[in-house]
Amino acid sequence: MQVDKVSDTPLEFIVEYLLKAKEIADRNASVPEELRCNLQKALDIASGLDMYLERMSSPESEPLAELFKKTVSHEWNKVYEDGKTMFRLPKECITGHVEGQFLKMLVHMSKARKVLEIGMFTGYGALSMAEALPEDGQLIACEIEPYLKDFVQPVFDKSPHGKKITVKVGSAMESLKEFARAGEQFDMVFIDADKNNYLSYYTFLLDNNLLRMDGVLCVDNALFKGTVYLNDTTDQNGLTLREFNQFVASDPRVEQVVIPLRDGVTIIRRVPYSPEMDAQNTVTYDEVFRGVQGKTILSRLRLDGKVAYVTGAGQGIGRAFAHALGEAGAKVAIVDMDKGKAERVTQELGLKGISSMALAADISKPEDVEKMIDSIISKWGAVHIACNNAGINMNSASEDTSLSEWDQTFNVNLRGAFMCCQAAGRVMLKQGYGKIINTASMASLIVPHPQKQLAYNTSKAGVVKLTQTLGTEWIDRGVRVNCISPGIVDTPLIHSESLEPLLQRWLSDIPAGRLAQVTDLQAAVVYLASEASDYMTGHNLVIEGGQSLW
């Protein structure tokens, strides 16, 4: 059915008044043509803006489009008159396409995992935000009207993101008190409810720390049809919003910006504490409180601006390390004997917006190691993180281990690691800073069984001693050297015909009851590569599900 357009935002009222002014001008022959022309230009600019914003914004999903259509065509007056809702709900309350995309983008940018919405209406904003949440993300929508939960649930059920949304029916303030008692915190809060309670919601959220330290508070209807800044307004909602805006603007705990999107959106964040904010000066304002160089612990794990390389990065653990370092902000050189594999990983990183380069190198050859370092320096001017991960393993009984197998294993696992450490270390010592991370193995601590792998075990023990020695020699010149010792990692090779019979024996030796996944090792390499681990050197970080303890 066709629905009449009702002005609800400052821009829509401007268009409405310009149309009326133009009609008056067109009826009056004495109005100068220049005035008519300027009225038309103003009308064209104002009336075309919303449509242009919609065209240039990413399209809404099918469930959102269905929800919008269902909302604007619904007979809300009849629903109210039939006693199904407590309040008369105008369809203009719906969030809409552009604001929905804005909220979705805000969730992405704030990296929110848990969102609180106060005032859901028909769920367009809730579903928009849910679409940006990770798979395990959660959005709690507080809504006082039971009818609206039943109205929106069928559309939520159709969306793959609807399962992230929980609708909590009842008083929003009572829900906030319940969250506070439970110690809940939210990464983002969106307020779009009864205007008279905005200030109560805001103060309760901040006073009870329901918004996490770096969280974002988003408030809708901040301009309320323009009435908040019109001197002669008598609109009670407008006056209430004006008072709210003034309170937020004068609150020293936060900083905010009002964006003229539809009926106005205010984005609010808590500002970092400073001693000037505390008249009694009771806070111990040290690095524990304010963070080292003013950085939070998660910020100190970032690798922005750093240059890293990972050897053996075309697959397995090395590929996982490369993705982790890149996601943390580093530029990453993907080094592998197989250039094709290295290029495929760089393509993966490129799809995630991570700068990388592919290099072919055999780290058992000194000329390849030097060329690798030279190539990275030539392109990026530095090496901050050296992840020496490449390695090989050939199983054989000790009495049958040939010198060829021994030499080949040591050439890659220990000699190659040494050459990479030395080449990268020389660059880092000149820089005065660097992180070297070697991949050792649980086999450096125990003798894994029942497989027999003398050369591998011994070479990896050598990697640990190499790490310890360099770690103590170089730390006073700014270079830290550590290693990671994974347990048995679940790779396609593990499930090969020759190794499959050993799998159950290995599992029985692991307290965790499963093999390691490459993703189990990613946080460790980021920690060792970051400034957060600057006091750690010569350490062997063991990640093996407890296997070495039995």
Secondary structure by P-SEA (a helix, b strand, c coil): cbbbbbbccaaaaaaaaaaaaaaaaaacccccaaaaaaaaaaaaaaaaaaaaaaaacccccaaaaaaaaaaaacaaaaaaaaccccccccccccccaaaaaaaaaaaaaacccbbbbccccccaaaaaaaaaccccbbbbbbbccaaaaaacaaaaaaccccccbbbbcccaaaaaaaaaaacccccbbbbbccccaaaaaaaaaaaaccccccbbbbbccccccccccccccccaaaaaaaaaaaaaaacccbbbbbbccccbbbbbbbccccccccccccccccccccccccccccccccccccccccccccccaaaaaaaaaaaaccbbbbbcccaaaaaaaaaaaaaacccbbbbbbccccaaaaaaaaaaaaaacccccccccccbbbbbbccccccaaaaaaaaacccaaaaaaaaaaaaaaaaaccbbbbbbbcccccccccccccaaaaaaaaaaaaaaaaaaaacccccbbbbbbbbcccccccccccccccaaaaaaaacccccccccccaaaaaaaaaccccccccccccccccccccc
